[in-house]
Amino acid sequence: MAKSYTPVTAEEAVKVVKSGDHIHLSAIGNAPQCLIQALCERGRQGELKDVHIHHFHTEGPAPYSDPEFEGVFFHEGFFIGANVRKSVQAGYSDYIPVFLGEAARLYREHYVPCDVAFIQVCPPDEHGYVSLGTSVDASLAAMEVCKTVIAVVNKYVPRAFGQAMFHMSKIDYFVEDDRPLIEKFYEAPNETDIAIGKNCAALIEDGACLQMGIGSLPNATLACLGNHKNLGVHTEMFADGVIDLVEKGVINGAEKVLDRGKIVSTFLLGSNRVYNFVDNNPEVLMQDVAYTNDPFIIAQQPKMTAINSAIEIDLTGQVCADSIGVKQFSGSGGQIDFVYGASRSKGGKAIIAMPSMTKKGKSKVVPTLTPGASVVTTRFHIHWFVTEFGAVDLYGKGMEERARLITSVAHPSVREDLEKAAFERFGSHYRFVTK
């Protein structure tokens, strides 16, 4: 082991992992695939058992979660992506419920052990500094507390600024692997997405600071903001849609209180256009998730506007965003971090936006949540609720008025059933929605 830049093979590096260890993986498209493959090969050879693996959402293969490694690896994620979803639902893997902003705290305060950190960085510069590029998340916290840091040096990792950058002396083993980062391409917004995007955009004021996820719905919202002025970005993640508004001068961060003029994020997932955009770009700060997702940091940005999605919502405003009944689908992510932070911001808006129906034609607005469904945004936290049929502000409204407002933006085909459910719940004095 050396603190100088002396690369070893992935197979040599993962020999430091012992049975019973807890491993952190950098996330999204920046997961160190060569280390994952080498580790799994050790598992196949019968050299390891009871190794715990933690990470945020990752793209690409996640073989450690396969049934063949039962008893060898146990994945306990802070967020559940498509590559581990079946494993979690089948019981071979698990999910640690946590607000994303507190995931780093789990390491730093030793609620979750961390023995080895698998990260991926750009090549060192002339001063010996490397960057975590597209995935800072909880990796810094993992590096602070673990015994060993193994870094894959990859020329495709962008040299991102902010807390992503640190000196290579903090790395114990270097492995070289120049494979392109995984790209994510999103479907073009459909008519429903565009309608929702317009309804969200109507709530966004000039000078607002934005947080929104990635996908066709956020892209539809961003596409409607071309005539806005002086928007800022403080988010946990962003993708291609932000770049168009930066190039138009719409996003410039001019009215941010913290990190004025900067785009702040903790991880990215998009095309190479995004990765190239952040490379050597001082306008972008990639920060520790403990900073980006701290509600008390978020709340300091004036007109903080957070847009998050959901799986379903009931008539009182309870939002399920991470499970389908008892089946774990994803995670709470940073939804409540930003809902609470935006709602505490001066002039801020916390928005839950989603299509009124699933792709299979099932209403996402329901009288009561599906049995076993978890509540991510509580009825006490929710403010704005948006579908393709409009936007309603639920904050400060009573249960009956909420039911009427929520029903008013549900799909017309289910409004009568929702009204009947509300009538049964609240009694004969309940007044139906005016059609």
C-alpha positions as a Markdown table, in Angstrom:
| # | Residue | x | y | z |
|---|---|---|---|---|
| 1 | Met | 0.0 | 0.0 | 0.0 |
| 2 | Ala | 1.4 | 3.4 | -1.0 |
| 3 | Lys | 0.2 | 7.0 | -1.0 |
| 4 | Ser | 2.0 | 7.7 | -4.2 |
| 5 | Tyr | 0.4 | 7.0 | -7.6 |
| 6 | Thr | 1.3 | 3.4 | -8.1 |
| 7 | Pro | -1.6 | 1.5 | -9.8 |
| 8 | Val | -2.4 | -2.1 | -9.1 |
| 9 | Thr | -4.9 | -4.5 | -10.7 |
| 10 | Ala | -8.5 | -4.6 | -9.5 |
| 11 | Glu | -7.9 | -8.2 | -8.4 |
| 12 | Glu | -4.9 | -7.1 | -6.2 |
| 13 | Ala | -6.8 | -4.2 | -4.7 |
| 14 | Val | -9.9 | -6.1 | -3.6 |
| 15 | Lys | -7.7 | -8.6 | -1.7 |
| 16 | Val | -8.0 | -6.1 | 1.2 |
| 17 | Val | -11.7 | -7.0 | 1.7 |
| 18 | Lys | -12.3 | -9.5 | 4.5 |
| 19 | Ser | -15.3 | -11.5 | 5.4 |
| 20 | Gly | -17.7 | -9.4 | 7.5 |
| 21 | Asp | -16.5 | -6.1 | 6.0 |
| 22 | His | -18.8 | -3.3 | 5.0 |
| 23 | Ile | -18.1 | -1.7 | 1.6 |
| 24 | His | -19.3 | 1.6 | 0.2 |
| 25 | Leu | -19.6 | 2.0 | -3.6 |
| 26 | Ser | -19.7 | 5.4 | -5.4 |
| 27 | Ala | -23.0 | 5.7 | -7.2 |
| 28 | Ile | -25.1 | 6.4 | -10.3 |
| 29 | Gly | -23.0 | 6.0 | -13.5 |
| 30 | Asn | -19.8 | 6.3 | -11.6 |
| 31 | Ala | -19.9 | 2.9 | -9.8 |
| 32 | Pro | -16.5 | 1.2 | -10.1 |
| 33 | Gln | -17.4 | -1.8 | -12.2 |
| 34 | Cys | -14.0 | -3.3 | -12.4 |
| 35 | Leu | -13.8 | -3.5 | -8.6 |
| 36 | Ile | -17.3 | -5.0 | -8.4 |
| 37 | Gln | -16.4 | -7.7 | -10.9 |
| 38 | Ala | -13.1 | -8.5 | -9.1 |
| 39 | Leu | -14.9 | -8.7 | -5.7 |
| 40 | Cys | -17.6 | -11.0 | -7.1 |
| 41 | Glu | -15.0 | -13.3 | -8.5 |
| 42 | Arg | -13.5 | -13.6 | -5.0 |
| 43 | Gly | -17.0 | -14.4 | -3.8 |
| 44 | Arg | -17.3 | -17.2 | -6.5 |
| 45 | Gln | -14.0 | -18.7 | -5.3 |
| 46 | Gly | -15.4 | -19.0 | -1.8 |
| 47 | Glu | -12.9 | -16.5 | -0.3 |
| 48 | Leu | -15.5 | -14.3 | 1.3 |
| 49 | Lys | -18.7 | -14.4 | 3.4 |
| 50 | Asp | -21.1 | -11.9 | 5.0 |
| 51 | Val | -19.7 | -8.9 | 3.2 |
| 52 | His | -22.2 | -5.9 | 3.3 |
| 53 | Ile | -22.5 | -3.5 | 0.4 |
| 54 | His | -23.9 | 0.0 | 0.7 |
| 55 | His | -24.6 | 2.6 | -1.9 |
| 56 | Phe | -27.1 | 5.1 | -3.4 |
| 57 | His | -28.8 | 4.3 | -6.7 |
| 58 | Thr | -26.3 | 2.8 | -9.2 |
| 59 | Glu | -26.5 | 2.1 | -12.9 |
| 60 | Gly | -25.1 | -0.9 | -14.6 |
| 61 | Pro | -24.7 | -4.5 | -13.3 |
| 62 | Ala | -25.0 | -5.2 | -9.6 |
| 63 | Pro | -24.1 | -8.9 | -9.5 |
| 64 | Tyr | -23.4 | -8.9 | -5.7 |
| 65 | Ser | -27.2 | -8.8 | -5.2 |
| 66 | Asp | -27.8 | -12.0 | -7.2 |
| 67 | Pro | -29.1 | -15.1 | -5.4 |
| 68 | Glu | -25.9 | -17.0 | -6.2 |
| 69 | Phe | -24.1 | -14.8 | -3.6 |
| 70 | Glu | -26.5 | -15.5 | -0.7 |
| 71 | Gly | -24.4 | -15.6 | 2.4 |
| 72 | Val | -21.4 | -14.1 | 0.6 |
| 73 | Phe | -22.7 | -10.5 | -0.1 |
| 74 | Phe | -25.6 | -8.7 | 1.4 |
| 75 | His | -26.6 | -5.5 | -0.3 |
| 76 | Glu | -28.2 | -2.9 | 2.0 |
| 77 | Gly | -28.8 | 0.2 | -0.1 |
| 78 | Phe | -29.7 | 3.8 | 0.8 |
| 79 | Phe | -31.8 | 3.8 | -2.4 |
| 80 | Ile | -33.1 | 1.0 | -4.6 |
| 81 | Gly | -32.5 | 1.2 | -8.3 |
| 82 | Ala | -33.7 | -1.1 | -11.1 |
| 83 | Asn | -30.6 | -3.2 | -10.9 |
| 84 | Val | -31.3 | -4.4 | -7.3 |
| 85 | Arg | -35.0 | -4.0 | -7.1 |
| 86 | Lys | -35.9 | -7.7 | -7.7 |
| 87 | Ser | -33.3 | -8.8 | -5.3 |
| 88 | Val | -34.7 | -6.5 | -2.5 |
| 89 | Gln | -38.3 | -7.6 | -3.2 |
| 90 | Ala | -37.2 | -11.3 | -3.1 |
| 91 | Gly | -35.4 | -10.8 | 0.2 |
| 92 | Tyr | -31.8 | -11.3 | -1.0 |
| 93 | Ser | -31.0 | -7.6 | -0.4 |
| 94 | Asp | -32.3 | -5.0 | 1.9 |
| 95 | Tyr | -33.1 | -1.3 | 2.0 |
| 96 | Ile | -32.0 | 1.2 | 4.8 |
| 97 | Pro | -34.8 | 3.8 | 5.1 |
| 98 | Val | -33.0 | 7.2 | 5.4 |
| 99 | Phe | -33.4 | 10.7 | 4.2 |
| 100 | Leu | -30.7 | 11.1 | 1.6 |
| 101 | Gly | -29.3 | 14.1 | 3.4 |
| 102 | Glu | -28.6 | 11.9 | 6.4 |
| 103 | Ala | -26.9 | 9.0 | 4.6 |
| 104 | Ala | -23.5 | 10.5 | 5.2 |
| 105 | Arg | -24.3 | 10.9 | 8.9 |
| 106 | Leu | -24.9 | 7.1 | 9.1 |
| 107 | Tyr | -21.2 | 6.7 | 8.2 |
| 108 | Arg | -19.8 | 9.6 | 10.2 |
| 109 | Glu | -21.6 | 8.7 | 13.4 |
| 110 | His | -21.1 | 5.0 | 12.9 |
| 111 | Tyr | -24.7 | 3.9 | 12.6 |
| 112 | Val | -23.5 | 2.0 | 9.5 |
| 113 | Pro | -20.0 | 0.6 | 9.5 |
| 114 | Cys | -17.7 | 1.2 | 6.6 |
| 115 | Asp | -14.4 | -0.7 | 6.3 |
| 116 | Val | -13.6 | -0.2 | 2.6 |
| 117 | Ala | -14.6 | 2.6 | 0.1 |
| 118 | Phe | -14.7 | 1.7 | -3.6 |
| 119 | Ile | -14.7 | 5.0 | -5.5 |
| 120 | Gln | -14.0 | 6.2 | -9.0 |
| 121 | Val | -12.0 | 9.4 | -9.8 |
| 122 | Cys | -10.5 | 11.4 | -12.6 |
| 123 | Pro | -6.7 | 11.2 | -13.2 |
| 124 | Pro | -4.6 | 13.3 | -10.8 |
| 125 | Asp | -3.8 | 16.9 | -11.9 |
| 126 | Glu | -0.3 | 18.4 | -11.6 |
| 127 | His | -0.9 | 19.1 | -7.9 |
| 128 | Gly | -2.1 | 15.6 | -7.1 |
| 129 | Tyr | -5.8 | 16.4 | -6.9 |
| 130 | Val | -8.5 | 14.1 | -8.1 |
| 131 | Ser | -12.2 | 14.5 | -8.4 |
| 132 | Leu | -15.2 | 12.2 | -7.7 |
| 133 | Gly | -16.8 | 13.6 | -10.8 |
| 134 | Thr | -20.5 | 12.7 | -11.1 |
| 135 | Ser | -20.9 | 11.0 | -7.7 |
| 136 | Val | -20.0 | 12.7 | -4.4 |
| 137 | Asp | -23.0 | 11.6 | -2.4 |
| 138 | Ala | -21.8 | 9.9 | 0.8 |
| 139 | Ser | -18.4 | 8.9 | -0.6 |
| 140 | Leu | -16.6 | 11.6 | 1.4 |
| 141 | Ala | -18.1 | 10.4 | 4.6 |
| 142 | Ala | -17.2 | 6.8 | 3.8 |
| 143 | Met | -13.6 | 7.8 | 3.0 |
| 144 | Glu | -13.4 | 9.6 | 6.4 |
| 145 | Val | -14.3 | 6.6 | 8.5 |
| 146 | Cys | -13.1 | 3.6 | 6.5 |
| 147 | Lys | -9.8 | 1.7 | 6.9 |
| 148 | Thr | -9.1 | 1.5 | 3.2 |
| 149 | Val | -9.9 | 3.6 | 0.1 |
| 150 | Ile | -9.6 | 2.0 | -3.3 |
| 151 | Ala | -10.0 | 4.4 | -6.2 |
| 152 | Val | -10.5 | 3.5 | -9.9 |
| 153 | Val | -8.8 | 6.2 | -11.9 |
| 154 | Asn | -10.8 | 6.7 | -15.1 |
| 155 | Lys | -10.1 | 9.4 | -17.8 |
| 156 | Tyr | -13.9 | 9.6 | -18.5 |
| 157 | Val | -14.7 | 10.8 | -15.0 |
| 158 | Pro | -15.1 | 14.6 | -15.2 |
| 159 | Arg | -12.9 | 16.9 | -13.2 |
| 160 | Ala | -15.7 | 18.4 | -11.2 |
| 161 | Phe | -15.1 | 21.1 | -8.6 |
| 162 | Gly | -16.5 | 21.6 | -5.1 |
| 163 | Gln | -16.1 | 18.9 | -2.4 |
| 164 | Ala | -15.7 | 16.4 | -5.2 |
| 165 | Met | -12.1 | 17.4 | -5.4 |
| 166 | Phe | -9.5 | 16.1 | -2.9 |
| 167 | His | -5.8 | 15.2 | -2.8 |
| 168 | Met | -4.8 | 11.7 | -3.9 |
| 169 | Ser | -2.9 | 11.1 | -0.6 |
| 170 | Lys | -6.3 | 10.1 | 0.8 |
| 171 | Ile | -6.3 | 7.1 | -1.5 |
| 172 | Asp | -4.7 | 3.8 | -0.5 |
| 173 | Tyr | -4.9 | 1.8 | -3.7 |
| 174 | Phe | -5.2 | 3.0 | -7.3 |
| 175 | Val | -6.7 | 0.9 | -10.1 |
| 176 | Glu | -6.8 | 2.1 | -13.7 |
| 177 | Asp | -9.9 | 1.4 | -15.8 |
| 178 | Asp | -10.9 | 3.7 | -18.7 |
| 179 | Arg | -14.4 | 2.6 | -19.4 |
| 180 | Pro | -17.0 | 5.3 | -20.4 |
| 181 | Leu | -19.4 | 6.3 | -17.7 |
| 182 | Ile | -22.9 | 4.9 | -18.1 |
| 183 | Glu | -25.2 | 7.3 | -19.9 |
| 184 | Lys | -28.9 | 7.7 | -19.3 |
| 185 | Phe | -31.2 | 8.9 | -22.1 |
| 186 | Tyr | -34.8 | 9.9 | -21.3 |
| 187 | Glu | -37.9 | 9.5 | -23.3 |
| 188 | Ala | -39.3 | 12.6 | -24.9 |
| 189 | Pro | -42.1 | 14.1 | -22.7 |
| 190 | Asn | -45.6 | 12.9 | -23.7 |
| 191 | Glu | -48.7 | 15.1 | -23.6 |
| 192 | Thr | -49.3 | 14.4 | -20.0 |
| 193 | Asp | -45.7 | 15.3 | -19.0 |
| 194 | Ile | -46.0 | 18.5 | -21.0 |
| 195 | Ala | -49.2 | 19.5 | -19.3 |
| 196 | Ile | -47.7 | 18.8 | -15.9 |
| 197 | Gly | -44.6 | 20.7 | -16.8 |
| 198 | Lys | -46.7 | 23.8 | -17.8 |
| 199 | Asn | -48.6 | 23.6 | -14.5 |
| 200 | Cys | -45.3 | 23.4 | -12.6 |
| 201 | Ala | -43.6 | 26.1 | -14.6 |
| 202 | Ala | -46.6 | 28.5 | -13.8 |
| 203 | Leu | -45.6 | 28.2 | -10.1 |
| 204 | Ile | -41.9 | 29.0 | -10.7 |
| 205 | Glu | -41.1 | 32.7 | -10.2 |
| 206 | Asp | -38.2 | 34.6 | -11.7 |
| 207 | Gly | -35.3 | 34.4 | -9.4 |
| 208 | Ala | -36.3 | 31.0 | -8.0 |
| 209 | Cys | -33.8 | 28.4 | -7.0 |
| 210 | Leu | -34.7 | 25.0 | -8.4 |
| 211 | Gln | -34.6 | 21.4 | -7.3 |
| 212 | Met | -36.0 | 18.7 | -9.4 |
| 213 | Gly | -35.2 | 15.1 | -10.3 |
| 214 | Ile | -34.4 | 13.6 | -13.7 |
| 215 | Gly | -36.7 | 12.1 | -16.3 |
| 216 | Ser | -39.3 | 13.2 | -18.9 |
| 217 | Leu | -41.4 | 15.1 | -16.4 |
| 218 | Pro | -38.6 | 17.4 | -15.1 |
| 219 | Asn | -37.4 | 17.9 | -18.6 |
| 220 | Ala | -40.9 | 18.9 | -19.6 |
| 221 | Thr | -40.9 | 21.5 | -16.8 |
| 222 | Leu | -37.4 | 22.8 | -17.7 |
| 223 | Ala | -38.6 | 23.2 | -21.3 |
| 224 | Cys | -41.3 | 25.6 | -20.2 |
| 225 | Leu | -38.9 | 27.9 | -18.4 |
| 226 | Gly | -37.2 | 29.5 | -21.4 |
| 227 | Asn | -38.7 | 33.0 | -20.7 |
| 228 | His | -37.8 | 33.0 | -17.0 |
| 229 | Lys | -35.0 | 35.1 | -15.6 |
| 230 | Asn | -32.3 | 34.6 | -13.0 |
| 231 | Leu | -33.1 | 31.0 | -12.0 |
| 232 | Gly | -30.7 | 29.1 | -9.7 |
| 233 | Val | -30.1 | 25.4 | -9.1 |
| 234 | His | -29.5 | 23.8 | -5.7 |
| 235 | Thr | -30.4 | 20.1 | -6.1 |
| 236 | Glu | -29.3 | 16.6 | -5.4 |
| 237 | Met | -29.1 | 15.7 | -9.1 |
| 238 | Phe | -29.6 | 17.1 | -12.6 |
| 239 | Ala | -29.4 | 15.9 | -16.2 |
| 240 | Asp | -29.4 | 17.3 | -19.7 |
| 241 | Gly | -32.4 | 19.6 | -19.4 |
| 242 | Val | -30.6 | 22.1 | -17.1 |
| 243 | Ile | -27.9 | 22.7 | -19.7 |
| 244 | Asp | -30.2 | 24.3 | -22.3 |
| 245 | Leu | -31.3 | 26.9 | -19.7 |
| 246 | Val | -27.7 | 27.6 | -18.7 |
| 247 | Glu | -26.8 | 28.2 | -22.4 |
| 248 | Lys | -29.8 | 30.6 | -22.7 |
| 249 | Gly | -28.8 | 32.5 | -19.6 |
| 250 | Val | -32.0 | 31.6 | -17.8 |
| 251 | Ile | -30.1 | 29.7 | -15.1 |
| 252 | Asn | -27.4 | 31.9 | -13.8 |
| 253 | Gly | -27.8 | 31.7 | -10.0 |
| 254 | Ala | -27.8 | 35.5 | -9.8 |
| 255 | Glu | -30.3 | 35.7 | -6.9 |
| 256 | Lys | -29.0 | 32.8 | -4.8 |
| 257 | Val | -27.9 | 33.6 | -1.3 |
| 258 | Leu | -25.6 | 30.7 | -0.9 |
| 259 | Asp | -23.2 | 29.7 | -3.7 |
| 260 | Arg | -24.3 | 32.6 | -5.8 |
| 261 | Gly | -23.8 | 32.0 | -9.5 |
| 262 | Lys | -23.1 | 28.3 | -9.0 |
| 263 | Ile | -25.1 | 25.1 | -9.8 |
| 264 | Val | -24.9 | 22.8 | -6.8 |
| 265 | Ser | -25.5 | 19.1 | -6.9 |
| 266 | Thr | -24.3 | 15.9 | -5.3 |
| 267 | Phe | -24.6 | 13.4 | -8.2 |
| 268 | Leu | -25.5 | 13.4 | -11.9 |
| 269 | Leu | -27.0 | 11.0 | -14.4 |
| 270 | Gly | -27.5 | 11.9 | -18.1 |
| 271 | Ser | -25.7 | 11.8 | -21.4 |
| 272 | Asn | -22.1 | 12.6 | -22.1 |
| 273 | Arg | -23.3 | 16.1 | -22.7 |
| 274 | Val | -23.8 | 16.4 | -18.9 |
| 275 | Tyr | -20.5 | 14.9 | -18.0 |
| 276 | Asn | -18.7 | 17.1 | -20.4 |
| 277 | Phe | -20.6 | 20.1 | -19.1 |
| 278 | Val | -19.3 | 19.7 | -15.5 |
| 279 | Asp | -15.7 | 18.8 | -16.6 |
| 280 | Asn | -13.4 | 21.7 | -15.5 |
| 281 | Asn | -16.5 | 23.9 | -15.1 |
| 282 | Pro | -16.2 | 26.3 | -12.1 |
| 283 | Glu | -19.9 | 27.1 | -12.5 |
| 284 | Val | -20.8 | 23.7 | -11.1 |
| 285 | Leu | -20.1 | 22.6 | -7.5 |
| 286 | Met | -20.4 | 18.9 | -6.7 |
| 287 | Gln | -20.9 | 18.7 | -3.0 |
| 288 | Asp | -21.3 | 16.3 | -0.1 |
| 289 | Val | -24.9 | 15.1 | 0.2 |
| 290 | Ala | -24.9 | 16.3 | 3.8 |
| 291 | Tyr | -24.7 | 19.8 | 2.3 |
| 292 | Thr | -26.9 | 19.6 | -0.7 |
| 293 | Asn | -29.7 | 17.9 | 1.1 |
| 294 | Asp | -29.6 | 19.7 | 4.4 |
| 295 | Pro | -33.1 | 21.3 | 4.8 |
| 296 | Phe | -31.6 | 24.1 | 6.8 |
| 297 | Ile | -29.2 | 24.9 | 4.0 |
| 298 | Ile | -31.9 | 24.5 | 1.4 |
| 299 | Ala | -34.2 | 26.9 | 3.3 |
| 300 | Gln | -31.7 | 29.7 | 3.1 |
| 301 | Gln | -32.2 | 30.0 | -0.7 |
| 302 | Pro | -35.0 | 32.6 | -1.4 |
| 303 | Lys | -37.9 | 31.2 | -3.6 |
| 304 | Met | -36.5 | 27.7 | -3.2 |
| 305 | Thr | -38.8 | 25.6 | -5.5 |
| 306 | Ala | -38.6 | 21.9 | -5.1 |
| 307 | Ile | -40.4 | 19.6 | -7.6 |
| 308 | Asn | -40.7 | 15.9 | -6.7 |
| 309 | Ser | -42.8 | 13.0 | -7.9 |
| 310 | Ala | -44.8 | 10.2 | -6.3 |
| 311 | Ile | -46.3 | 6.8 | -6.8 |
| 312 | Glu | -49.7 | 7.7 | -5.2 |
| 313 | Ile | -51.4 | 10.2 | -3.0 |
| 314 | Asp | -54.5 | 9.8 | -0.8 |
| 315 | Leu | -57.3 | 12.2 | -0.2 |
| 316 | Thr | -55.6 | 13.7 | 2.9 |
| 317 | Gly | -52.3 | 14.5 | 1.2 |
| 318 | Gln | -50.2 | 11.5 | 2.3 |
| 319 | Val | -47.7 | 10.8 | -0.4 |
| 320 | Cys | -46.1 | 7.4 | -1.1 |
| 321 | Ala | -43.0 | 7.8 | -3.2 |
| 322 | Asp | -40.9 | 4.7 | -2.6 |
| 323 | Ser | -43.1 | 1.6 | -2.5 |
| 324 | Ile | -45.9 | -0.2 | -4.2 |
| 325 | Gly | -47.8 | -1.6 | -1.3 |
| 326 | Val | -45.3 | -3.6 | 0.7 |
| 327 | Lys | -42.9 | -4.0 | -2.3 |
| 328 | Gln | -40.0 | -1.6 | -2.0 |
| 329 | Phe | -39.6 | 0.2 | -5.3 |
| 330 | Ser | -37.0 | 2.9 | -4.8 |
| 331 | Gly | -36.3 | 5.0 | -1.7 |
| 332 | Ser | -37.3 | 8.3 | -0.1 |
| 333 | Gly | -34.3 | 9.9 | -1.7 |
| 334 | Gly | -34.1 | 13.6 | -1.0 |
| 335 | Gln | -37.8 | 14.2 | -1.3 |
| 336 | Ile | -38.5 | 15.2 | 2.3 |
| 337 | Asp | -35.2 | 17.1 | 2.5 |
| 338 | Phe | -36.3 | 19.4 | -0.2 |
| 339 | Val | -40.0 | 19.5 | 0.6 |
| 340 | Tyr | -39.2 | 20.7 | 4.1 |
| 341 | Gly | -36.4 | 23.0 | 3.0 |
| 342 | Ala | -38.4 | 24.6 | 0.3 |
| 343 | Ser | -41.4 | 25.1 | 2.5 |
| 344 | Arg | -39.2 | 26.9 | 5.0 |
| 345 | Ser | -37.7 | 29.1 | 2.3 |
| 346 | Lys | -38.8 | 32.8 | 2.0 |
| 347 | Gly | -41.2 | 32.7 | -1.0 |
| 348 | Gly | -40.4 | 29.0 | -1.5 |
| 349 | Lys | -42.7 | 26.3 | -2.9 |
| 350 | Ala | -42.7 | 22.6 | -2.3 |
| 351 | Ile | -44.4 | 20.8 | -5.1 |
| 352 | Ile | -45.4 | 17.1 | -5.6 |
| 353 | Ala | -46.1 | 16.5 | -9.3 |
| 354 | Met | -47.2 | 13.4 | -11.0 |
| 355 | Pro | -49.5 | 12.1 | -13.7 |
| 356 | Ser | -53.0 | 11.4 | -12.5 |
| 357 | Met | -52.9 | 7.8 | -13.9 |
| 358 | Thr | -50.4 | 5.1 | -14.2 |
| 359 | Lys | -49.4 | 3.8 | -17.7 |
| 360 | Lys | -51.8 | 0.9 | -17.1 |
| 361 | Gly | -54.7 | 3.3 | -16.5 |
| 362 | Lys | -54.9 | 3.0 | -12.7 |
| 363 | Ser | -55.5 | 6.2 | -10.7 |
| 364 | Lys | -52.5 | 7.5 | -8.7 |
| 365 | Val | -55.0 | 9.5 | -6.6 |
| 366 | Val | -56.6 | 7.1 | -4.2 |
| 367 | Pro | -59.0 | 7.3 | -1.2 |
| 368 | Thr | -56.4 | 5.6 | 1.0 |
| 369 | Leu | -52.9 | 4.4 | 0.2 |
| 370 | Thr | -52.4 | 0.8 | -0.9 |
| 371 | Pro | -52.0 | -1.4 | 2.2 |
| 372 | Gly | -48.4 | -1.5 | 3.2 |
| 373 | Ala | -47.4 | 1.6 | 1.2 |
| 374 | Ser | -45.0 | 3.9 | 3.0 |
| 375 | Val | -45.6 | 7.6 | 3.6 |
| 376 | Val | -42.6 | 9.7 | 2.4 |
| 377 | Thr | -44.1 | 13.2 | 2.4 |
| 378 | Thr | -46.6 | 13.3 | 5.2 |
| 379 | Arg | -49.9 | 15.2 | 5.2 |
| 380 | Phe | -48.2 | 17.7 | 7.5 |
| 381 | His | -45.4 | 18.4 | 5.0 |
| 382 | Ile | -47.3 | 18.7 | 1.7 |
| 383 | His | -47.9 | 22.0 | 0.1 |
| 384 | Trp | -48.5 | 22.1 | -3.7 |
| 385 | Phe | -49.9 | 19.1 | -5.6 |
| 386 | Val | -49.8 | 19.1 | -9.4 |
| 387 | Thr | -51.2 | 16.8 | -12.1 |
| 388 | Glu | -51.9 | 17.4 | -15.7 |
| 389 | Phe | -55.3 | 18.8 | -14.6 |
| 390 | Gly | -54.1 | 21.6 | -12.5 |
| 391 | Ala | -52.2 | 22.7 | -9.3 |
| 392 | Val | -53.7 | 22.9 | -5.8 |
| 393 | Asp | -52.2 | 24.3 | -2.6 |
| 394 | Leu | -53.0 | 22.0 | 0.3 |
| 395 | Tyr | -51.1 | 23.8 | 3.0 |
| 396 | Gly | -53.3 | 25.1 | 5.8 |
| 397 | Lys | -56.3 | 23.3 | 4.4 |
| 398 | Gly | -58.6 | 21.0 | 6.5 |
| 399 | Met | -59.1 | 17.4 | 5.6 |
| 400 | Glu | -62.4 | 17.9 | 3.8 |
| 401 | Glu | -61.1 | 20.8 | 1.7 |
| 402 | Arg | -58.0 | 18.8 | 0.9 |
| 403 | Ala | -60.1 | 15.9 | -0.4 |
| 404 | Arg | -62.0 | 18.3 | -2.6 |
| 405 | Leu | -58.9 | 20.0 | -4.0 |
| 406 | Ile | -57.0 | 16.7 | -4.6 |
| 407 | Thr | -60.1 | 15.3 | -6.3 |
| 408 | Ser | -60.3 | 18.3 | -8.5 |
| 409 | Val | -57.0 | 17.5 | -10.2 |
| 410 | Ala | -57.5 | 13.7 | -10.3 |
| 411 | His | -58.4 | 12.1 | -13.6 |
| 412 | Pro | -62.1 | 12.9 | -14.5 |
| 413 | Ser | -62.9 | 9.2 | -14.8 |
| 414 | Val | -62.2 | 8.6 | -11.1 |
| 415 | Arg | -63.5 | 11.8 | -9.5 |
| 416 | Glu | -67.0 | 10.5 | -8.8 |
| 417 | Asp | -65.5 | 7.5 | -7.0 |
| 418 | Leu | -63.2 | 9.7 | -5.0 |
| 419 | Glu | -66.1 | 12.0 | -4.1 |
| 420 | Lys | -68.1 | 9.0 | -2.8 |
| 421 | Ala | -65.1 | 7.8 | -0.8 |
| 422 | Ala | -64.8 | 11.3 | 0.8 |
| 423 | Phe | -68.5 | 11.3 | 1.5 |
| 424 | Glu | -68.2 | 8.0 | 3.3 |
| 425 | Arg | -65.2 | 9.2 | 5.2 |
| 426 | Phe | -66.4 | 12.7 | 6.3 |
| 427 | Gly | -70.2 | 12.2 | 6.4 |
| 428 | Ser | -73.3 | 13.7 | 4.8 |
| 429 | His | -72.1 | 17.3 | 5.3 |
| 430 | Tyr | -69.2 | 16.7 | 2.9 |
| 431 | Arg | -69.7 | 18.9 | -0.2 |
| 432 | Phe | -68.8 | 17.4 | -3.6 |
| 433 | Val | -66.3 | 19.0 | -5.9 |
| 434 | Thr | -67.9 | 21.4 | -8.3 |
| 435 | Lys | -67.6 | 19.9 | -11.8 |
